[in-house]
Amino acid sequence: MPKAAPVPAVPAATTPSYEDALAELERLVQRMEDGQLPLDQLLDAYKRGAELLECCRSRLAAVEEQVKVLDNGQLKPWSAAQE
């Protein structure tokens, strides 16, 4: 069985943008689903994925809070008609 390449990652000290974190998370999930990562790399990928997921969730929560402020404290339902 050929050895899989190590899981590349942005250093944890660097906070990626939402888009970068999501793209890296999608790549990690794909590699994990392919089933070709050795156990140690699989565990590293899982840990990194958990970090990226938390980064995405916290960024979305921050944006939601900003929207609430812009809408006078109420989060209004999004509708395509508002565009």
C-alpha positions as CSV (number, residue, x, y, z in Angstrom):
1,M,0.0,0.0,0.0
2,P,1.6,3.3,-1.0
3,K,2.2,5.8,1.7
4,A,-0.2,8.8,1.6
5,A,1.3,12.3,1.6
6,P,1.2,14.1,5.0
7,V,-1.8,16.2,5.6
8,P,-0.8,19.8,4.8
9,A,-2.2,22.4,7.1
10,V,-2.1,26.0,7.9
11,P,-0.3,26.4,11.2
12,A,-2.8,26.5,14.1
13,A,-1.4,29.9,15.2
14,T,-2.6,31.4,11.9
15,T,-6.3,32.0,11.7
16,P,-7.4,31.4,8.1
17,S,-10.2,33.2,6.5
18,Y,-13.6,31.5,6.5
19,E,-13.3,30.6,2.8
20,D,-9.7,29.2,3.3
21,A,-10.8,27.2,6.4
22,L,-13.8,25.8,4.6
23,A,-11.8,24.8,1.5
24,E,-9.1,23.1,3.7
25,L,-11.8,21.3,5.6
26,E,-13.4,20.1,2.4
27,R,-10.0,18.8,1.2
28,L,-9.4,17.0,4.5
29,V,-12.8,15.4,4.5
30,Q,-12.3,14.2,0.9
31,R,-8.9,12.6,1.8
32,M,-10.4,11.0,4.9
33,E,-13.3,9.6,2.9
34,D,-10.9,8.2,0.3
35,G,-9.7,5.8,3.1
36,Q,-6.0,6.0,2.0
37,L,-4.6,7.9,5.0
38,P,-2.5,5.9,7.5
39,L,-3.9,5.9,11.1
40,D,-1.6,8.6,12.4
41,Q,-2.4,11.0,9.5
42,L,-6.1,10.2,9.8
43,L,-6.0,11.3,13.5
44,D,-4.0,14.4,12.6
45,A,-6.5,15.2,9.8
46,Y,-9.4,14.7,12.3
47,K,-7.9,17.1,14.8
48,R,-7.2,19.7,12.1
49,G,-10.7,19.3,10.8
50,A,-12.1,19.9,14.3
51,E,-10.0,23.1,14.5
52,L,-11.2,24.3,11.1
53,L,-14.8,23.5,12.0
54,E,-14.6,25.6,15.1
55,C,-13.0,28.4,13.2
56,C,-15.8,28.3,10.6
57,R,-18.5,28.2,13.3
58,S,-17.1,31.0,15.3
59,R,-16.7,33.2,12.2
60,L,-20.3,32.5,11.3
61,A,-21.5,33.3,14.8
62,A,-19.5,36.6,14.7
63,V,-21.1,37.5,11.4
64,E,-24.5,36.7,12.7
65,E,-23.9,39.0,15.7
66,Q,-22.9,41.8,13.3
67,V,-26.1,41.2,11.3
68,K,-28.2,41.4,14.5
69,V,-26.6,44.8,15.3
70,L,-27.3,46.0,11.8
71,D,-30.9,44.9,12.1
72,N,-31.4,46.6,15.5
73,G,-30.9,43.5,17.6
74,Q,-33.2,41.2,15.7
75,L,-32.1,38.5,13.4
76,K,-34.5,38.6,10.5
77,P,-35.1,35.6,8.2
78,W,-33.2,35.7,5.0
79,S,-35.2,35.7,1.8
80,A,-33.9,35.7,-1.8
81,A,-36.4,38.5,-2.5
82,Q,-34.2,40.8,-0.3
83,E,-31.3,40.8,-2.7
